[in-house]
Each structure stands twice: as structure tokens, then as C-alpha cells.
Amino acid sequence: MSFVWLAVFLTPVGSLLERDPDPGAPISNIRVDPRRGRVVWDLNGSVAEVTCSTGSVYLSKADNTTTYCQFYAFLLCKTTNYTVTVTSGPPFSTVIQYPKPDGKPGAAAENLTCWIHDVDFLECSWAVGKAAPWDVQYHLYLIETPNYEEWACGHYTTDMRGIHTGCHFDNISRLKNHHHHFVVNGTSEGFIIPCTEIFATLSEIEILAPPSLSGRCNKSYSLMEWNMSSHFIWDFIYELQIQKGTDPTHLNTPIVTDKNSHELVNPGTYVARIRAKNNFGNTWSGWSPPRSFECDKDGSLGIWPATLSIALGTLLTILLVVLLCRRFSVIQKIFPPIPQMKDPVKDFFQNDRLVRGLLSSALGVSGDRGWCLPAQGRLWRGVSGGGCPVWMPGDPGWPCPRLAKPGAQ
């Protein structure tokens, strides 16, 4: 159990438990459960509704199925009177005080303040109590409601005597934007030191860092953009201030917007800065550093358009080559090449010796006698080297001279 709750439970029992002296009361044994932020009781009869309040401020209500009032900002250090009233049932009302006044007056830490800065850091500071003993030491705890998860400070700052007077939390992104309870306890060998506390929602105590401003422009057009960082705020309002030319008195009317960019036409040379605030708050961040834009020269948009053009041209060239290759392949599949017609006569007469030999063998002719096959497809007999030489198509004297038909002498 952590120190802050150990200190609570070491408080005298009388401050944690109040008993109603009337044994016939509809509720009894009224007590405080500081670990859960509740005022608790026991039912003695039929009770339809119970309300709890501090002074004239209504805080919580319980029905006949619940035996406690829940508080989401339960005070651990400041003595508070809690009024418990039966509003539907037998009339009953009583007051319980928590915590009981205790400790050395003026010894508690003073002026406790906490804030968030530079997005990721939480700081708290306080002063040593005016009546604090020489050996006092302080410790800070951060309690997240409603689950009452607790974090102890890990990095303290001290004064010349070594007394803790501040606390630093790194990397607070793990925290949620809930209601948080900041408590500073004190210790001493010879005295009881009262605690000091404040409640805060993290988005309410954040000091916003200025937006980061960037942009690009040419003679006819300018585009400014900005980014905002926060772990607990998501809805921002921006104020953009533009100074035309180099005259610091020549300021345009501030531009208030919830967008993350702004455009200018024919911008010329100008200086811009920007700040932001929570859309539901009233505190502005600081101004961003002034950013100068010289838009009188073409191409001041930077080298990225040229780089982008080269990349796009290369990509289009590759796509064109791929499309042409695919198209040629498709055309070949749809219209395959027509094979060339073969000339049987030409192919047959490419070798005259082979033709004469084949004809002589087929017709039973030996010796120098042979046969001639003109274009009309009729065979004619002749004598090799004599009246029937073998001509090829296109040779002079084609077709062969007419000789005796097969079977004639």
C-alpha cells in the first residue's frame, strides 16, 4: 500500500467511523471509505433514497439497492462535513466529518500548483509551510479518478536545505484526461504534518506548445500548413497572423480558423506566425517563431514538383511500354501469321536428278530414257540429254516439249 493511503489509514479511527446514537435510525454505522471515495452506511429498514451533500451543494444520491454515496473528488486533506439525508423513507439526517482536524498548523506545503508543458512533461511546485519543522520532508502523489490509480513522483527538485519543493513527471502519455487528484504529504520525526491537495483535469492545466508552421509558394499561390501536438486536447482553434512585405506595421486582420492550412493568392513576400488554444478553453499558446515566405520567384515551391514530375514521367513510360507489349502479344494471339503456301511443282523439281530417278523407277524405265512432267500434270517420255530435259518453272522453254505418251515407242 502506498504512502498516501498508509497515512490515511493511520488517521485515528474516530475520523473514519461515525455511529448514529439513535438505534432506531433507518441507516447506521455511517463511515468514510477514502480509498474508493465513498460515504458508506448500513440499512436498518426500508429506505428508498438517500442523498449526500457538502454544505448546500448536492453531490450524490443512492437508492434502496445501494448503501453508499460515490464522490469523484473526495477530499483527503481539507476537513469537510458530509450530510447524509434519507429523502424517501423515515425522516433521518446526520453529518459526518472527514478528515478530523489534525497535525501541526502551518506545516503543510503551500501554494501547490501543477501544469503540463512541451506536450510530454508534468510539473508541480509548492512552498515549504511557514510553520514547518526543520526536518520536514514532502512527497507528491498523483491519483487518477475514478479508478484511484496512483503514481508517486520520481524526480524531485529541492531547496538549499534539501526539502522537496517540486516534482517532474516524464512521458505522461500513459495518463488519461480524467479528473486527477494531486496530494503532497509531509513527514517529520516530532510532528504530524497535514497534507495539501488540488484537483485538476489534465487538459485544463496544459500550457500548449505553439503549432509548427510550414509552407511553400510561388508567384501566384501560397499554401501554409501547421501541426498541433497534445495528449489530452484534440479540438483546437488557431489564430494566424500575416505581415505583408517588410513593414512590421502592415499586418493583415488575424485569421481565426479550426483548419490546419491556409491559402493565399498572389502572395508576394510575407511573414507569418500562428498560435492555438483549446476549443473549449480561453488560454492561447505562445506564438510560433515568425516564418518568412519569399514568393516572388517561380519554383520557390521547392524541388519536390520537379522530382515528382520526373517520377511520374518515368512511371508513365514504363506503363506505356508494358501496354504496348501486352497489346502486341494480344494481336498475335487474335491474328496469328498466315503460313506461306507451298508450290508442289517447285518443291518437286528442285532436284532434276532426283526427279528423273524417281520417275524412271516408278515407270520401269531404265537407261537414258526418262519422263517429263509439264505444268498440266501429264507425263511425257524423253531421253535424258535429248528431247525431254527437265525444266523448272520460270526456266526458258517451260513447259516441256510434247513427246510420245507413255507406252509409245
GIRA-V861996 format. One record per pair of residues at least 6 apart in sequence whose C-alpha atoms are under 6 Angstrom apart, sorted by the first residue. I is the first residue (numbers start at 0). J is the second residue. D is the distance in whole Angstrom. If there is no record, write none. Layout:
i-><I,I>
j-><J,J>
d-><D,D>
This chain:
i-><14,14,14,15,15,16,17,17,18,18,19,25,25,26,26,26,27,27,28,28,29,29,30,30,31,31,31,36,36,37,37,37,38,38,39,39,40,46,46,47,47,47,47,48,48,48,48,48,49,49,49,49,49,50,50,50,50,51,51,51,51,52,52,52,53,53,59,60,61,71,76,76,78,78,79,79,80,80,81,81,82,82,83,83,84,84,85,102,102,102,103,103,105,105,105,106,106,106,106,107,107,107,107,108,108,108,109,109,109,110,111,111,112,112,113,113,114,114,114,114,115,115,115,116,117,118,119,119,120,120,121,121,122,122,123,123,124,124,125,126,134,135,135,136,136,136,137,137,137,138,138,139,139,139,140,140,140,140,141,141,141,141,142,142,142,142,143,144,144,154,154,155,155,156,156,156,157,157,172,176,176,177,178,178,179,179,179,180,181,181,182,182,183,183,184,185,186,202,207,208,209,209,209,209,209,210,210,211,211,212,212,213,213,214,214,214,215,215,215,216,216,216,217,217,217,217,218,218,218,218,219,219,220,220,220,221,221,222,222,223,223,224,224,225,234,235,235,235,236,236,236,236,236,237,237,237,237,237,238,238,238,238,239,239,239,240,240,240,241,241,241,241,242,242,242,242,243,244,244,267,267,268,268,268,269,270,270,271,271,272,272,273,273,274,274,274,275,275,276,276,276,359,367,367,368,368,368,369,369,369,370,370,370,371,371,371,372,373,373,379,379,380,381>
j-><97,98,99,30,31,30,29,30,28,29,27,43,44,41,42,43,40,41,40,41,39,40,38,39,37,38,39,70,73,68,69,70,67,68,66,67,66,63,88,62,63,87,88,61,62,63,86,87,60,61,84,85,86,59,60,83,84,58,59,82,83,58,81,82,80,81,68,68,68,145,194,195,97,98,96,97,95,96,94,95,93,94,92,93,91,92,91,191,192,193,191,192,128,129,130,128,130,131,192,128,192,193,194,126,127,128,125,126,128,125,124,125,123,124,122,123,121,122,204,205,121,205,206,206,208,229,170,171,168,169,167,168,166,167,165,166,164,165,164,164,187,186,187,162,185,186,163,184,185,183,184,152,182,183,150,151,181,182,149,150,180,181,148,149,179,180,179,178,179,166,167,165,166,163,164,165,163,164,230,201,231,200,199,200,198,199,200,198,196,197,195,196,194,195,194,192,192,231,284,284,274,284,285,286,287,226,227,225,226,224,225,223,224,222,223,224,221,222,300,294,299,300,294,297,299,300,265,294,295,297,264,265,263,264,265,262,263,261,262,260,261,259,260,259,278,276,277,278,256,257,275,276,278,255,256,257,274,275,254,255,273,274,253,254,273,253,271,272,250,251,270,271,249,250,269,270,269,268,269,294,295,292,293,294,292,290,291,289,290,287,289,286,287,284,285,286,283,284,282,283,284,369,382,383,381,382,383,380,381,382,379,380,381,378,379,380,378,398,399,402,404,403,387>
d-><6,6,5,6,5,4,5,5,5,6,6,5,5,5,5,5,6,5,5,6,6,4,6,5,6,5,6,5,5,6,5,6,5,5,6,4,6,6,5,6,5,5,6,6,4,6,6,5,6,5,6,4,6,6,4,6,5,6,5,6,5,5,6,5,6,5,6,6,6,6,5,6,5,5,6,5,6,4,6,5,6,4,6,5,6,4,5,5,5,5,6,6,6,6,5,5,5,4,6,5,6,5,6,6,5,5,6,5,6,5,6,4,6,5,6,4,6,5,5,6,4,4,6,5,6,5,5,6,6,5,6,5,6,5,5,5,6,4,5,6,6,6,5,6,6,5,6,6,4,5,5,6,6,4,6,5,6,5,6,5,6,5,6,4,6,5,5,6,6,6,5,6,4,6,6,5,4,5,6,6,6,6,6,5,6,5,6,5,5,5,6,4,6,5,4,5,6,5,5,6,6,6,5,6,5,5,5,5,5,6,4,6,5,5,4,6,6,6,5,5,6,5,5,5,5,6,6,5,5,6,6,4,6,5,6,6,5,6,5,5,5,6,4,6,6,6,5,5,6,5,6,5,5,6,5,6,6,4,5,4,6,5,6,5,5,5,6,5,6,6,6,4,6,5,5,5,4,5,5,5,5,6,5,6,5,5,4,6,5,5,5,6,5,6,6,5,6,5,6,5,6,6,5,5,6,4,6,6,5,5,5,4,6,5,5,6,5,5,6,6,6,6,4>
